[in-house]
Amino acid sequence: MGLKLSQATRGVAPSAVREILKVAEQPDVLSFAGGLPAPELFPVEAIAAAHAAVLEREGRAALQYSTTEGYLPLREWVAADFTARGVPTQADQVLITNGSQQGLDLAARVLLDPGAVVVTENPSYLAALQVFHAARAQVVAVPSDAQGVLPEALAQVLATRDVRLLYLVPNFANPTGATLSLTRRLAVMALAQAHGVPVLEDDPYGALRYHGEPLAPLASLLPELVLSLGTFSKTLAPGLRLGWMRTPRAMRAHLVVAKQASDLHSGTLAQRATVELLRTFDYAAHVEHLRVVYGERCTVMDTTLARELPKGSRWVKPEGGLFFWVTLPEPLDALELLPLAVAQKVAYVPGAPFFVRDAAPNTLRLNFSNRAPADLREGLARLGRLLRVEVAHHAPGRASA
Ligand SMILES: Cc1ncc(COP(=O)(O)O)c(C=O)c1O
């Protein structure tokens, strides 16, 4: 066909995994593939009441265009939340976005030229990698383990490449569930400061900690070089599409211009209704309830994996967030096995697509927030049966293909 696509678009191949997972959307498939919060925990009535109150009291303002930076009382709430978490913040440093995903896009627009080097963990969040590819940046992946990115490996890249941005998900990362330890936070921030490299701190899951103590936000360690992203997607509802960025002062005006060019501003009604909700509804108690329910699901997944997965499988129980990252015994290949799993009415996301390089085919990501304990047990039993058969099939001494 004669359609001339941009270079950035031509570089993006349709995802094979996405095609397989479409099948997994059938209601009888127990899917652990998505990154979805539990819809039964959305505070639907409170959100409805907040919208109704705003429309009745200030409907005309709530339906009008408004400022690019976002509704001031919402920015004040975000600033107070950062300040309470050890990052002193004024409302004028906060920009409201359409989810943290828009924050990734705006950061890339403002900080990256084609060819610019962005450092990420390996593996990393797929939709961030997509943003960096769309910006035609060069993604350089640094190895990470259960404590997050390896500072020695990062130091090597920073010493040899002209790095323009360091992208990190410090709490309960997607896909690995890993949390950057305090020692490493200090080491990584010292490196960023020494090299003058801006850090993009993507923290959609920080409020969902099930055990252990919260660790210092990266922005608290280097407030003028760290651009922090947050969101209501995991604690209220992703359909609101409301997130925020805390911007270093030098970047702020540029990010506002980028947001203006992108969409003028985030939805006025959703912003005002969220402020109404935060004033009239016990948000802290709601988040605490999410922690209890998700914490239980996390434990159920951990204990059920221990019972069901074949010997030699490895994972680390995450301290929070939504995901387990599982390494299967070799030579199992999670991408190859996905159609077989879907045939058994269970689904997951293979790990390989999350890697920038050195993809480990025997890895997979499992979400635990979106299913009640009974479904978690049943789905993981189906998966365990399949995997144990596969391991037996590959066992030494057996004739295998
Ligand atoms: C690491 C990470 N960043 C950003 C997002 C985007 O979230 P939202 O745009 O809904 O705030 C997600 C969603 O799953 C995520 O896992």
The ligand as an SDF file (V2000), in Angstrom:
LIG
                    3D

 16 16  0  0  0  0  0  0  0  0999 V2000
    5.8370    0.9710   35.4920 C   0  0  0  0  0  0  0  0  0  0  0  0
    4.5980    1.5960   34.9660 C   0  0  0  0  0  0  0  0  0  0  0  0
    4.6080    2.8840   34.6000 N   0  0  0  0  0  0  0  0  0  0  0  0
    3.5120    3.4950   34.1180 C   0  0  0  0  0  0  0  0  0  0  0  0
    2.3180    2.8190   33.9840 C   0  0  0  0  0  0  0  0  0  0  0  0
    1.1470    3.5490   33.4050 C   0  0  0  0  0  0  0  0  0  0  0  0
    0.1630    3.7760   34.3240 O   0  0  0  0  0  0  0  0  0  0  0  0
   -0.9380    4.9080   34.1840 P   0  0  0  0  0  0  0  0  0  0  0  0
   -0.6940    5.6450   32.9070 O   0  0  0  0  0  0  0  0  0  0  0  0
   -2.2430    4.2180   34.2150 O   0  0  0  0  0  0  0  0  0  0  0  0
   -0.7210    5.7950   35.3690 O   0  0  0  0  0  0  0  0  0  0  0  0
    2.2380    1.4700   34.3530 C   0  0  0  0  0  0  0  0  0  0  0  0
    0.9820    0.7120   34.1810 C   0  0  0  0  0  0  0  0  0  0  0  0
    0.8770   -0.4540   34.2790 O   0  0  0  0  0  0  0  0  0  0  0  0
    3.4130    0.8500   34.8490 C   0  0  0  0  0  0  0  0  0  0  0  0
    3.4310   -0.4440   35.2000 O   0  0  0  0  0  0  0  0  0  0  0  0
  1  2  1  0
  2  3  1  0
  2 15  2  0
  3  4  2  0
  4  5  1  0
  5  6  1  0
  5 12  2  0
  6  7  1  0
  7  8  1  0
  8  9  2  0
  8 10  1  0
  8 11  1  0
 12 13  1  0
 12 15  1  0
 13 14  2  0
 15 16  1  0
M  END
$$$$
